[in-house]
């Protein structure tokens, strides 16, 4: 039976994905630092396996992966690296510690999970990693500088590992949505101009459905929403200066 381990599973995209995959017959494992919300979701799903986890703690990551995969003969069909944080604002107005936290969770946390998961993925047929990327990983977005940088890193790691791990039969891809209506976004105190101009048209459930499609497809990058798909593919064909001009216009204050 297929199994999936989801980080950042207590709310937003992670929780929506857990509900969707569980409803479609997958064995689901939930990880999140918010242990109370995580326990509530696990109970909602009939008592599925869950563990409180800080993805930046490599030793704890090893324990969590070993615990979940032990229930599945040491195998892991799908790792969904969904944990992430966001902070909108002027770069210089955000504390350096907050910039570091964004990179530690969004990049190093993902790196920890993926590295430790390798032997379990390698032992599984049709194994796959889905990373939570972003439209912000295509061109640097003002007022989301550190978040955007973290998603560039996710994009690069995804591309590299998809090629490198092909010899092991492991596929690696990412989801690239624009803004999604989740607590991570709605809790922001600074309204980035680009967010106001593009709007928030996606729900967590839309990204969960994209994750389901990715679990059954071979895309390396999966742009989500018609609006961003058009922007993404146009960006692949147009010169960099045009993308820069468009981003400057969308982000003007």
Secondary structure, DSSP 4 states (H G I P E B T S, - for coil): --EEEEESTTSHHHHHHHHHHHHTT-EEEEEES-HHHHHHHHHHTTS-EEEE--TT-HHHHHHHHHHHHHTTTT--SEEEE-------S-GGGS-HHHHHHHHIIIIIIHHHHHHHHHHHHHTSTT-EEEEE--GGGTS--TT-HHHHHHHHHHHHHHHHHHHHGGGGT-EEEEEEES-EESHHHHT-SS--HHHHHH---EEHHHHHHHHHHHHTS--SEEEESHHHHHHHHHHHHS-HHHHHHHHHHHT--
